């Protein structure tokens, strides 16, 4: 239970029983005595909730005449706040017709809920910013068709640009899931041309037709194993584990990051952070390694180390 939910429960527990013992509150909230004491102090001193200890009863209760008092404001954990603001911002940034007027009431309800708690959209926009890096523009009609096919379980005919070779190829795809990753949309689907699972950047789909044929459904376990077992957005069974060693200074940041659910890590004797992640396709991984510059060294495998060394030499060549 989050702290926000727990603090709100105190009022309901006291309102329902009139006066409540410490033991009852601790049992219901599943907290220690130390946490209980901190909660009571916060409710009284910071949030001005009129909780009193009745010495005759030996229990806590709300002060008489204040049983209808409300906890001030609306509090969120960092995850809840990020989720709420992300939804709000995604709704505000929808291109005309993307989900049409259907989501307009949701946006209005969200704004109304925040307004009731004393937060105007203008205040939020001024006080909290969500920054997006590398967000690419999506063709509206393509996104609509991809989303419709994914949800309706219909096949799609797509014209997809392969950015590596610059060629556009027509494919028939059975969509499995839409993925929002690093501010961009991707379609995980069964490619009937390659007879295998593939991931397609939706912004690279120049044209998309929704077909009448039912989509081929891939077993969820197989989909998860292929599309989520390797580092980054590129699919495939892991072919190797990258071993990266970060400088002691950079370790202060990287040690708190989650690069992959199965990652392994430790600090060496000199305080440097060693991180191991599984990967299938090294393109995205190399890009992330390069952004750390001299603060990271690839310890293995040898082919990944060689590719990063080559990329660094070529980059340095631009500055001779």
Secondary structure per residue as TSV (DSSP state, phi and psi in degrees):
chain	resnum	aa	ss	phi	psi
A	1	X	-	360.0	131.7
A	2	X	-	-70.9	161.1
A	3	X	H	-60.6	-39.1
A	4	X	H	-60.2	-49.8
A	5	X	H	-63.1	-38.6
A	6	X	H	-65.4	-45.0
A	7	X	H	-63.6	-36.2
A	8	X	H	-68.4	-28.8
A	9	X	H	-71.0	-26.6
A	10	X	H	-55.2	-46.0
A	11	X	H	-63.2	-44.0
A	12	X	H	-65.9	-37.1
A	13	X	H	-67.3	-40.1
A	14	X	H	-75.8	-35.0
A	15	X	H	-67.1	-38.6
A	16	X	H	-73.3	-28.6
A	17	X	H	-115.4	-6.0
A	18	X	S	84.0	-64.8
A	19	X	E	-136.3	137.1
A	20	X	E	-130.5	139.2
A	21	X	-	-77.5	158.4
A	22	X	H	-59.1	-43.8
A	23	X	H	-61.6	-40.5
A	24	X	H	-64.9	-44.2
A	25	X	H	-63.1	-44.8
A	26	X	H	-63.0	-38.7
A	27	X	H	-67.8	-48.3
A	28	X	H	-63.9	-37.1
A	29	X	H	-91.7	-8.9
A	30	X	T	56.5	54.5
A	31	X	-	-130.6	163.7
A	32	X	-	-83.4	169.1
A	33	X	H	-65.9	-35.0
A	34	X	H	-64.5	-42.6
A	35	X	H	-65.1	-39.5
A	36	X	H	-58.6	-46.0
A	37	X	H	-64.0	-39.4
A	38	X	H	-65.3	-39.8
A	39	X	H	-63.4	-46.2
A	40	X	H	-61.7	-41.8
A	41	X	H	-63.9	-40.2
A	42	X	I	-68.4	-42.6
A	43	X	I	-62.0	-39.6
A	44	X	I	-77.2	-53.8
A	45	X	I	-82.2	-38.7
A	46	X	I	-95.5	-36.5
A	47	X	T	-106.7	-2.4
A	48	X	-	56.6	38.6
A	49	X	-	-84.3	127.2
A	50	X	-	-77.3	67.2
A	51	X	E	-90.3	130.1
A	52	X	E	-127.0	155.2
A	53	X	E	-101.5	117.2
A	54	X	E	-84.6	108.2
A	55	X	T	-67.5	-33.3
A	56	X	T	-65.8	-41.7
A	57	X	T	-86.5	-21.6
A	58	X	T	69.8	31.8
A	59	X	E	-140.0	165.2
A	60	X	E	-95.5	146.1
A	61	X	E	-153.4	167.3
A	62	X	E	-81.8	140.7
A	63	X	-	-57.2	140.6
A	64	X	T	-58.4	135.4
A	65	X	T	90.0	-2.2
A	66	X	-	-124.6	23.8
A	67	X	T	-68.2	-18.3
A	68	X	T	-97.4	9.0
A	69	X	-	-65.0	148.0
A	70	X	-	-113.2	147.3
A	71	X	-	-68.8	133.1
A	72	X	-	-72.1	144.2
A	73	X	S	72.0	-179.8
A	74	X	-	-123.9	119.5
A	75	X	-	-106.1	146.9
A	76	X	-	-134.1	147.4
A	77	X	-	-73.2	168.7
A	78	X	H	-63.2	-36.0
A	79	X	H	-68.6	-41.1
A	80	X	H	-66.6	-41.7
A	81	X	H	-64.1	-44.0
A	82	X	H	-63.5	-41.7
A	83	X	H	-63.3	-45.3
A	84	X	H	-63.1	-46.3
A	85	X	H	-69.3	-34.3
A	86	X	H	-63.1	-45.4
A	87	X	H	-60.8	-45.4
A	88	X	H	-60.8	-44.5
A	89	X	H	-70.5	-38.3
A	90	X	H	-62.5	-40.1
A	91	X	H	-64.8	-40.4
A	92	X	H	-71.3	-23.6
A	93	X	T	-97.8	2.2
A	94	X	-	-61.0	135.0
A	95	X	-	-71.3	153.0
A	96	X	T	-54.3	125.6
A	97	X	T	89.0	-5.4
A	98	X	S	-58.9	-53.0
A	99	X	S	-124.0	9.7
A	100	X	G	63.3	-154.6
A	101	X	G	-76.8	-7.7
A	102	X	G	-63.6	-33.4
A	103	X	G	-92.3	-6.4
A	104	X	H	-60.2	-44.0
A	105	X	H	-60.4	-35.6
A	106	X	H	-64.5	-42.2
A	107	X	H	-63.3	-39.6
A	108	X	H	-68.1	-39.9
A	109	X	H	-65.2	-39.9
A	110	X	H	-63.5	-45.5
A	111	X	H	-63.3	-38.6
A	112	X	H	-65.5	-39.8
A	113	X	H	-62.9	-44.6
A	114	X	H	-65.7	-38.6
A	115	X	H	-62.6	-40.0
A	116	X	H	-63.6	-27.6
A	117	X	T	-93.2	9.0
A	118	X	T	90.1	14.2
A	119	X	-	-115.2	113.3
A	120	X	-	-88.2	157.3
A	121	X	H	-60.3	-34.8
A	122	X	H	-66.0	-40.6
A	123	X	H	-62.6	-45.0
A	124	X	H	-63.5	-44.8
A	125	X	H	-62.8	-31.4
A	126	X	H	-81.6	-31.4
A	127	X	H	-98.4	-25.6
A	128	X	-	-130.8	129.7
A	129	X	-	-121.5	138.6
A	130	X	-	-110.3	117.9
A	131	X	-	-100.0	133.5
A	132	X	-	-113.8	129.4
A	133	X	-	-117.8	130.2
A	134	X	S	78.0	20.2
A	135	X	-	-74.5	127.9
A	136	X	-	-105.4	150.4
A	137	X	-	-76.3	133.1
A	138	X	-	-102.9	136.7
A	139	X	-	-68.3	120.6
A	140	X	H	-55.7	-50.5
A	141	X	H	-64.2	-35.9
A	142	X	H	-65.4	-43.8
A	143	X	H	-62.9	-42.7
A	144	X	H	-59.7	-44.9
A	145	X	H	-67.7	-41.4
A	146	X	H	-62.5	-46.6
A	147	X	H	-64.1	-42.2
A	148	X	H	-63.7	-43.6
A	149	X	H	-65.2	-38.1
A	150	X	H	-64.4	-44.3
A	151	X	H	-78.7	-34.9
A	152	X	H	-85.9	-5.4
A	153	X	T	61.0	50.7
A	154	X	E	-119.8	151.2
A	155	X	E	-71.6	156.7
A	156	X	E	-125.8	143.7
A	157	X	E	-106.4	116.8
A	158	X	E	-121.8	148.9
A	159	X	E	-105.8	107.1
A	160	X	E	-113.8	132.8
A	161	X	E	-87.3	123.0
A	162	X	E	-87.2	108.1
A	163	X	T	-69.9	-20.7
A	164	X	T	-68.4	-44.2
A	165	X	T	-109.0	-5.9
A	166	X	T	78.5	8.4
A	167	X	E	-95.7	142.7
A	168	X	E	-104.5	128.9
A	169	X	E	-127.5	139.0
A	170	X	E	-85.4	134.5
A	171	X	E	-137.9	153.0
A	172	X	E	-103.1	126.7
A	173	X	E	-128.5	138.3
A	174	X	E	-98.0	104.0
A	175	X	E	-67.0	138.7
A	176	X	E	-110.4	-45.4
A	177	X	E	-160.5	150.3
A	178	X	E	-97.6	136.1
A	179	X	E	-123.9	129.1
A	180	X	E	-103.5	109.1
A	181	X	E	-134.7	123.9
A	182	X	T	50.5	48.1
A	183	X	T	70.1	16.6
A	184	X	E	-137.7	155.0
A	185	X	E	-96.7	140.1
A	186	X	E	-132.1	146.3
A	187	X	E	-109.0	118.9
A	188	X	E	-91.9	122.5
A	189	X	E	-150.7	163.3
A	190	X	E	-86.1	114.8
A	191	X	E	-86.1	116.6
A	192	X	T	-74.1	-20.2
A	193	X	T	-71.9	-45.6
A	194	X	T	-93.3	-9.0
A	195	X	T	54.9	47.8
A	196	X	E	-161.9	166.6
A	197	X	E	-76.5	138.8
A	198	X	E	-141.2	156.8
A	199	X	E	-113.8	130.4
A	200	X	E	-121.1	129.9
A	201	X	E	-69.6	122.6
A	202	X	G	-64.1	-32.6
A	203	X	G	-69.2	-14.8
A	204	X	G	-92.2	1.3
A	205	X	E	-90.8	106.8
A	206	X	E	-76.5	-31.9
A	207	X	E	-149.1	144.0
A	208	X	E	-145.7	130.1
A	209	X	E	-116.1	135.0
A	210	X	E	-85.2	122.0
A	211	X	E	-97.7	163.9
A	212	X	E	-80.8	-22.4
A	213	X	E	-69.3	141.2
A	214	X	E	-68.8	145.0
A	215	X	-	-73.4	145.6
A	216	X	-	-76.9	123.0
A	217	X	-	-90.7	129.8
A	218	X	-	-94.3	140.4
A	219	X	-	-54.9	130.7
A	220	X	H	-55.9	-37.4
A	221	X	H	-66.4	-39.9
A	222	X	H	-65.8	-41.7
A	223	X	H	-61.2	-45.3
A	224	X	H	-65.7	-40.3
A	225	X	H	-65.7	-40.8
A	226	X	H	-80.4	-41.8
A	227	X	H	-91.4	-14.4
A	228	X	H	-125.5	1.0
A	229	X	S	-84.7	-13.7
A	230	X	S	-111.6	164.7
A	231	X	S	-67.4	136.6
A	232	X	S	78.9	-162.1
A	233	X	S	-85.4	-17.8
A	234	X	-	-77.8	132.8
A	235	X	-	-86.3	170.3
A	236	X	S	125.1	153.9
A	237	X	-	-66.0	134.9
A	238	X	-	-54.4	133.6
A	239	X	-	-100.9	-16.8
A	240	X	E	-165.3	169.8
A	241	X	E	-113.5	126.3
A	242	X	E	-82.7	134.5
A	243	X	E	-115.5	114.1
A	244	X	E	-117.4	138.2
A	245	X	E	-120.3	120.2
A	246	X	E	-100.5	149.3
A	247	X	-	-60.5	157.5
A	248	X	H	-58.1	-38.6
A	249	X	H	-67.8	-47.7
A	250	X	H	-67.6	-24.9
A	251	X	H	-60.1	-27.4
A	252	X	H	-60.6	-28.2
A	253	X	H	-94.6	-49.7
A	254	X	H	-66.5	-31.6
A	255	X	T	-61.1	-21.9
A	256	X	T	-94.2	0.5
A	257	X	-	-93.3	148.8
A	258	X	-	-110.3	105.6
A	259	X	S	-85.9	-32.1
A	260	X	-	-158.1	144.7
A	261	X	T	-57.4	-29.4
A	262	X	T	-100.7	14.0
A	263	X	-	-61.1	152.5
A	264	X	E	-121.4	147.6
A	265	X	E	-157.5	158.6
A	266	X	E	-165.1	163.8
A	267	X	E	-101.2	136.1
A	268	X	-	-84.8	-177.9
A	269	X	T	-61.7	-26.4
A	270	X	T	-94.5	7.1
A	271	X	S	89.2	2.2
A	272	X	-	-77.9	149.3
A	273	X	E	-99.4	124.6
A	274	X	E	-108.3	122.1
A	275	X	E	-120.7	134.6
A	276	X	E	-121.7	128.3
A	277	X	E	-135.0	144.2
A	278	X	E	-81.4	143.8
A	279	X	E	-145.9	154.1
A	280	X	S	-110.7	-46.5
A	281	X	-	-118.5	125.8
A	282	X	-	-89.4	4.1
A	283	X	H	-62.0	-53.4
A	284	X	H	-68.7	-37.3
A	285	X	H	-60.9	-44.0
A	286	X	H	-62.1	-41.3
A	287	X	H	-59.5	-41.1
A	288	X	H	-70.7	-35.0
A	289	X	H	-64.7	-44.1
A	290	X	H	-63.9	-28.4
A	291	X	T	-70.8	-12.8
A	292	X	T	-91.7	-4.5
A	293	X	G	53.3	-130.4
A	294	X	G	-75.4	-1.7
A	295	X	G	-87.3	3.8
A	296	X	E	-141.0	146.4
A	297	X	E	-131.3	133.8
A	298	X	E	-83.2	115.6
A	299	X	E	-85.7	-26.1
A	300	X	E	179.8	166.8
A	301	X	-	-74.5	169.5
A	302	X	H	-58.7	-37.9
A	303	X	H	-68.3	-36.1
A	304	X	H	-68.3	-41.9
A	305	X	H	-59.1	-42.1
A	306	X	H	-66.3	-39.9
A	307	X	H	-67.9	-38.1
A	308	X	H	-69.3	-40.9
A	309	X	H	-61.2	-41.8
A	310	X	H	-63.4	-43.7
A	311	X	H	-62.9	-39.5
A	312	X	H	-66.9	-40.3
A	313	X	H	-63.9	-42.5
A	314	X	H	-66.2	-38.8
A	315	X	H	-65.7	-41.3
A	316	X	H	-64.9	-29.2
A	317	X	H	-62.4	-23.7
A	318	X	T	-72.2	-14.5
A	319	X	T	-114.9	16.0
A	320	X	-	-71.5	360.0
